[in-house]
Amino acid sequence: MKSRTVFALLAGAAVGTVLGILLAPDKGEETRKKVKKTTEDCIDKVKERLSNIKKENDENVEESEK
């Protein structure tokens, strides 16, 4: 449940950021660069969070097996 909440918050932040960038009055090329950078940053954050969740899950499984 907790991981779903974190994921939902990250997804909401990503969508809000992208919409903010798309609505900003910049040239198309600059906007595309910003969207690409923001998307890459969000993907990295999601991958990091998923890795942490997997690590926590593995630790919990190991602990429960003792």
VMD Tcl script that builds the backbone (N, CA, C; Angstrom):
set m [mol new atoms 198]
animate dup $m
set s [atomselect $m all]
$s set {name element resname resid chain x y z} {
  {N N MET 1 A 0.826 -1.192 0.000}
  {CA C MET 1 A 0.000 0.000 0.000}
  {C C MET 1 A 0.864 1.246 0.000}
  {N N LYS 2 A 1.895 1.254 0.819}
  {CA C LYS 2 A 2.769 2.417 0.920}
  {C C LYS 2 A 3.473 2.687 -0.406}
  {N N SER 3 A 3.926 1.636 -1.089}
  {CA C SER 3 A 4.635 1.817 -2.350}
  {C C SER 3 A 3.701 2.379 -3.424}
  {N N ARG 4 A 2.432 2.007 -3.365}
  {CA C ARG 4 A 1.470 2.555 -4.329}
  {C C ARG 4 A 1.289 4.049 -4.124}
  {N N THR 5 A 1.269 4.470 -2.886}
  {CA C THR 5 A 1.107 5.886 -2.582}
  {C C THR 5 A 2.307 6.681 -3.088}
  {N N VAL 6 A 3.496 6.163 -2.836}
  {CA C VAL 6 A 4.714 6.839 -3.293}
  {C C VAL 6 A 4.722 6.905 -4.811}
  {N N PHE 7 A 4.383 5.791 -5.460}
  {CA C PHE 7 A 4.351 5.764 -6.922}
  {C C PHE 7 A 3.330 6.769 -7.464}
  {N N ALA 8 A 2.170 6.825 -6.839}
  {CA C ALA 8 A 1.131 7.765 -7.282}
  {C C ALA 8 A 1.599 9.205 -7.126}
  {N N LEU 9 A 2.283 9.503 -6.039}
  {CA C LEU 9 A 2.803 10.856 -5.845}
  {C C LEU 9 A 3.859 11.192 -6.887}
  {N N LEU 10 A 4.759 10.255 -7.173}
  {CA C LEU 10 A 5.780 10.493 -8.196}
  {C C LEU 10 A 5.154 10.678 -9.569}
  {N N ALA 11 A 4.172 9.850 -9.878}
  {CA C ALA 11 A 3.499 9.965 -11.171}
  {C C ALA 11 A 2.767 11.301 -11.283}
  {N N GLY 12 A 2.094 11.710 -10.223}
  {CA C GLY 12 A 1.396 12.997 -10.225}
  {C C GLY 12 A 2.351 14.162 -10.379}
  {N N ALA 13 A 3.486 14.088 -9.700}
  {CA C ALA 13 A 4.489 15.145 -9.825}
  {C C ALA 13 A 5.038 15.201 -11.241}
  {N N ALA 14 A 5.266 14.044 -11.837}
  {CA C ALA 14 A 5.788 13.995 -13.204}
  {C C ALA 14 A 4.793 14.603 -14.191}
  {N N VAL 15 A 3.532 14.215 -14.055}
  {CA C VAL 15 A 2.502 14.746 -14.951}
  {C C VAL 15 A 2.376 16.253 -14.780}
  {N N GLY 16 A 2.369 16.718 -13.550}
  {CA C GLY 16 A 2.275 18.161 -13.293}
  {C C GLY 16 A 3.454 18.922 -13.868}
  {N N THR 17 A 4.639 18.373 -13.726}
  {CA C THR 17 A 5.829 19.021 -14.254}
  {C C THR 17 A 5.781 19.097 -15.770}
  {N N VAL 18 A 5.428 17.994 -16.405}
  {CA C VAL 18 A 5.360 17.969 -17.867}
  {C C VAL 18 A 4.311 18.946 -18.371}
  {N N LEU 19 A 3.155 18.970 -17.732}
  {CA C LEU 19 A 2.117 19.921 -18.147}
  {C C LEU 19 A 2.576 21.361 -17.968}
  {N N GLY 20 A 3.267 21.625 -16.869}
  {CA C GLY 20 A 3.795 22.972 -16.645}
  {C C GLY 20 A 4.774 23.375 -17.714}
  {N N ILE 21 A 5.610 22.449 -18.107}
  {CA C ILE 21 A 6.598 22.743 -19.155}
  {C C ILE 21 A 5.906 22.956 -20.493}
  {N N LEU 22 A 4.940 22.099 -20.797}
  {CA C LEU 22 A 4.242 22.215 -22.079}
  {C C LEU 22 A 3.459 23.520 -22.200}
  {N N LEU 23 A 2.980 24.019 -21.094}
  {CA C LEU 23 A 2.188 25.251 -21.125}
  {C C LEU 23 A 3.057 26.505 -21.016}
  {N N ALA 24 A 4.332 26.339 -20.753}
  {CA C ALA 24 A 5.243 27.481 -20.642}
  {C C ALA 24 A 5.511 28.058 -22.033}
  {N N PRO 25 A 5.672 29.368 -22.112}
  {CA C PRO 25 A 5.889 30.012 -23.410}
  {C C PRO 25 A 7.355 29.929 -23.875}
  {N N ASP 26 A 7.792 28.749 -24.293}
  {CA C ASP 26 A 9.135 28.562 -24.835}
  {C C ASP 26 A 9.047 28.097 -26.272}
  {N N LYS 27 A 10.197 28.120 -26.946}
  {CA C LYS 27 A 10.260 27.574 -28.296}
  {C C LYS 27 A 10.052 26.070 -28.224}
  {N N GLY 28 A 9.601 25.480 -29.324}
  {CA C GLY 28 A 9.340 24.051 -29.375}
  {C C GLY 28 A 10.557 23.213 -29.042}
  {N N GLU 29 A 11.709 23.603 -29.572}
  {CA C GLU 29 A 12.936 22.831 -29.321}
  {C C GLU 29 A 13.299 22.849 -27.844}
  {N N GLU 30 A 13.202 24.001 -27.208}
  {CA C GLU 30 A 13.502 24.114 -25.777}
  {C C GLU 30 A 12.514 23.300 -24.941}
  {N N THR 31 A 11.247 23.354 -25.331}
  {CA C THR 31 A 10.222 22.600 -24.611}
  {C C THR 31 A 10.501 21.102 -24.712}
  {N N ARG 32 A 10.844 20.629 -25.910}
  {CA C ARG 32 A 11.145 19.207 -26.086}
  {C C ARG 32 A 12.336 18.790 -25.237}
  {N N LYS 33 A 13.364 19.634 -25.162}
  {CA C LYS 33 A 14.532 19.336 -24.328}
  {C C LYS 33 A 14.129 19.237 -22.857}
  {N N LYS 34 A 13.301 20.168 -22.410}
  {CA C LYS 34 A 12.857 20.164 -21.017}
  {C C LYS 34 A 12.012 18.921 -20.723}
  {N N VAL 35 A 11.114 18.566 -21.636}
  {CA C VAL 35 A 10.271 17.391 -21.441}
  {C C VAL 35 A 11.142 16.139 -21.378}
  {N N LYS 36 A 12.115 16.046 -22.276}
  {CA C LYS 36 A 13.010 14.883 -22.289}
  {C C LYS 36 A 13.781 14.778 -20.985}
  {N N LYS 37 A 14.340 15.894 -20.518}
  {CA C LYS 37 A 15.123 15.919 -19.285}
  {C C LYS 37 A 14.242 15.537 -18.087}
  {N N THR 38 A 13.065 16.124 -18.017}
  {CA C THR 38 A 12.146 15.841 -16.917}
  {C C THR 38 A 11.722 14.377 -16.921}
  {N N THR 39 A 11.433 13.853 -18.110}
  {CA C THR 39 A 11.043 12.454 -18.228}
  {C C THR 39 A 12.166 11.534 -17.774}
  {N N GLU 40 A 13.391 11.828 -18.214}
  {CA C GLU 40 A 14.539 11.008 -17.804}
  {C C GLU 40 A 14.740 11.064 -16.292}
  {N N ASP 41 A 14.598 12.252 -15.711}
  {CA C ASP 41 A 14.733 12.386 -14.254}
  {C C ASP 41 A 13.675 11.575 -13.518}
  {N N CYS 42 A 12.441 11.649 -13.998}
  {CA C CYS 42 A 11.346 10.906 -13.357}
  {C C CYS 42 A 11.563 9.401 -13.482}
  {N N ILE 43 A 12.012 8.957 -14.648}
  {CA C ILE 43 A 12.276 7.529 -14.831}
  {C C ILE 43 A 13.361 7.074 -13.869}
  {N N ASP 44 A 14.411 7.881 -13.720}
  {CA C ASP 44 A 15.485 7.538 -12.781}
  {C C ASP 44 A 14.965 7.447 -11.351}
  {N N LYS 45 A 14.100 8.393 -10.960}
  {CA C LYS 45 A 13.541 8.376 -9.603}
  {C C LYS 45 A 12.660 7.147 -9.384}
  {N N VAL 46 A 11.858 6.802 -10.387}
  {CA C VAL 46 A 10.990 5.634 -10.265}
  {C C VAL 46 A 11.836 4.363 -10.175}
  {N N LYS 47 A 12.877 4.251 -11.013}
  {CA C LYS 47 A 13.757 3.084 -10.960}
  {C C LYS 47 A 14.425 2.973 -9.597}
  {N N GLU 48 A 14.877 4.100 -9.063}
  {CA C GLU 48 A 15.523 4.100 -7.752}
  {C C GLU 48 A 14.538 3.661 -6.671}
  {N N ARG 49 A 13.334 4.184 -6.722}
  {CA C ARG 49 A 12.323 3.831 -5.722}
  {C C ARG 49 A 11.954 2.357 -5.828}
  {N N LEU 50 A 11.795 1.851 -7.055}
  {CA C LEU 50 A 11.478 0.438 -7.229}
  {C C LEU 50 A 12.611 -0.440 -6.716}
  {N N SER 51 A 13.831 -0.016 -6.923}
  {CA C SER 51 A 14.984 -0.757 -6.413}
  {C C SER 51 A 14.961 -0.796 -4.886}
  {N N ASN 52 A 14.648 0.338 -4.277}
  {CA C ASN 52 A 14.555 0.396 -2.813}
  {C C ASN 52 A 13.434 -0.501 -2.290}
  {N N ILE 53 A 12.310 -0.506 -2.978}
  {CA C ILE 53 A 11.185 -1.347 -2.574}
  {C C ILE 53 A 11.570 -2.818 -2.675}
  {N N LYS 54 A 12.255 -3.188 -3.765}
  {CA C LYS 54 A 12.696 -4.575 -3.931}
  {C C LYS 54 A 13.672 -4.963 -2.823}
  {N N LYS 55 A 14.598 -4.055 -2.516}
  {CA C LYS 55 A 15.576 -4.337 -1.468}
  {C C LYS 55 A 14.871 -4.519 -0.122}
  {N N GLU 56 A 13.919 -3.639 0.196}
  {CA C GLU 56 A 13.168 -3.756 1.444}
  {C C GLU 56 A 12.383 -5.066 1.477}
  {N N ASN 57 A 11.790 -5.412 0.352}
  {CA C ASN 57 A 11.021 -6.648 0.268}
  {C C ASN 57 A 11.929 -7.858 0.486}
  {N N ASP 58 A 13.100 -7.872 -0.165}
  {CA C ASP 58 A 14.049 -8.972 0.012}
  {C C ASP 58 A 14.486 -9.092 1.471}
  {N N GLU 59 A 14.730 -7.958 2.119}
  {CA C GLU 59 A 15.127 -7.971 3.526}
  {C C GLU 59 A 14.005 -8.518 4.407}
  {N N ASN 60 A 12.771 -8.130 4.088}
  {CA C ASN 60 A 11.635 -8.637 4.865}
  {C C ASN 60 A 11.455 -10.140 4.671}
  {N N VAL 61 A 11.662 -10.625 3.459}
  {CA C VAL 61 A 11.556 -12.060 3.210}
  {C C VAL 61 A 12.632 -12.801 3.968}
  {N N GLU 62 A 13.870 -12.307 3.912}
  {CA C GLU 62 A 14.964 -12.940 4.636}
  {C C GLU 62 A 14.683 -12.980 6.134}
  {N N GLU 63 A 14.175 -11.882 6.659}
  {CA C GLU 63 A 13.885 -11.793 8.089}
  {C C GLU 63 A 12.767 -12.753 8.485}
  {N N SER 64 A 11.777 -12.883 7.633}
  {CA C SER 64 A 10.650 -13.765 7.953}
  {C C SER 64 A 11.031 -15.236 7.858}
  {N N GLU 65 A 12.087 -15.534 7.117}
  {CA C GLU 65 A 12.544 -16.925 6.977}
  {C C GLU 65 A 13.368 -17.365 8.182}
  {N N LYS 66 A 13.806 -16.438 9.010}
  {CA C LYS 66 A 14.638 -16.788 10.182}
  {C C LYS 66 A 13.826 -17.413 11.282}
}
mol reanalyze $m
mol bondsrecalc $m
mol representation Tube
mol addrep $m
